[in-house]
Amino acid sequence: MKVRHDGLCEYVSRAARVELVSLLVEGIGSTRGLAKRLGVSHAAVRKWLRPGDAHPSNQNLQKIVELAVKLDGAAVYKILKMDLLTHKKSFEYFLARVRAVTGELPPPFQP
């Protein structure tokens, strides 16, 4: 079974998704305006703004990123970079725990 991979969108956290949607709502001026551009309901956009609620699918996130880059590419870069650094810290913590338990690091990943 082949599993689809959605590129960068696979790795964007829920928190970063909220930040990107917030950036667009602020720039466009309303949840309805963003919803219209994305082809979703304004209720969906409002849910995306609440971190504990639903979040945009990877397909919608791709559209969100494309719109956000047009609006403020520097802000998108900062949001995604900070998110990636958070993932890096989490992974480093995981590796430290593996080392503490096993006394060694897992073997390098070979695709």
MOFEN-V614727 format. One record per residue. N is the residue number from 1. SS is DSSP state (~ for helix, > for strand, _ for the rest). OMEGA is omega in degrees with one decimal (NA if undefined). D_CENTER is the distance of its C-alpha to the mean C-alpha in Angstrom with 2 decimals. Layout:
# MOFEN-V614727
n	ss	omega	d_center
N	SS	OMEGA	D_CENTER
N	SS	OMEGA	D_CENTER
This chain:
# MOFEN-V614727
n	ss	omega	d_center
1	_	178.4	25.58
2	_	-180.0	22.98
3	_	179.7	19.33
4	_	177.4	17.07
5	_	-176.1	14.28
6	_	175.6	11.59
7	~	-176.1	11.11
8	~	-176.4	8.12
9	~	178.5	6.01
10	~	-170.5	7.49
11	~	-178.5	6.09
12	_	-177.4	2.37
13	_	176.4	4.02
14	~	-179.5	5.69
15	~	179.4	6.97
16	~	176.9	4.67
17	~	177.7	4.37
18	~	179.6	8.00
19	~	-179.9	8.68
20	~	178.0	7.97
21	~	178.4	10.04
22	~	178.3	12.48
23	~	-179.3	13.00
24	~	179.4	13.97
25	~	178.8	16.10
26	~	-177.9	17.82
27	~	-179.2	18.47
28	~	175.3	19.64
29	_	178.7	21.45
30	_	175.2	20.75
31	~	179.1	18.63
32	~	178.9	21.30
33	~	178.4	20.98
34	~	179.8	17.27
35	~	-179.7	18.01
36	~	180.0	20.87
37	~	-178.2	19.01
38	~	-177.8	16.43
39	_	177.9	19.25
40	_	178.5	18.14
41	_	177.2	19.98
42	~	176.5	19.68
43	~	177.6	19.64
44	~	-179.7	16.36
45	~	178.9	14.84
46	~	177.0	16.60
47	~	-179.4	15.22
48	~	-179.2	11.58
49	_	178.7	12.78
50	_	-173.8	13.99
51	_	-177.8	11.76
52	_	-175.8	14.15
53	_	180.0	14.39
54	_	175.2	12.85
55	_	-177.9	9.33
56	_	175.2	9.00
57	_	178.1	9.79
58	~	178.9	8.51
59	~	177.2	11.54
60	~	178.2	10.90
61	~	177.8	7.41
62	~	177.1	9.55
63	~	-179.9	12.07
64	~	-179.8	10.05
65	~	-179.7	9.13
66	~	177.1	12.80
67	~	-176.8	14.20
68	~	178.4	12.50
69	~	177.4	13.79
70	~	-178.8	17.15
71	~	-175.8	17.13
72	~	-177.4	16.18
73	~	-179.5	15.06
74	~	179.2	15.77
75	~	178.2	13.54
76	~	178.0	10.50
77	~	-178.9	11.73
78	~	-179.9	12.16
79	~	-176.9	8.79
80	~	177.9	7.23
81	~	178.7	10.52
82	~	178.3	10.63
83	~	178.9	7.48
84	~	178.1	9.27
85	~	175.9	12.46
86	~	177.5	11.55
87	~	-179.5	10.96
88	~	179.4	14.19
89	~	178.6	16.06
90	~	-179.7	15.31
91	~	178.0	16.54
92	~	176.3	19.51
93	~	178.0	20.39
94	~	179.8	20.42
95	~	178.0	22.68
96	~	177.9	24.91
97	~	177.7	25.35
98	~	179.8	26.27
99	~	-179.3	28.73
100	~	-177.8	30.19
101	~	-173.0	30.83
102	~	-175.8	32.00
103	_	178.9	33.28
104	_	176.1	31.42
105	_	174.3	28.08
106	_	-179.9	26.96
107	_	179.2	28.09
108	_	179.1	25.93
109	_	176.8	23.67
110	_	-178.6	25.49
111	_	NA	23.72
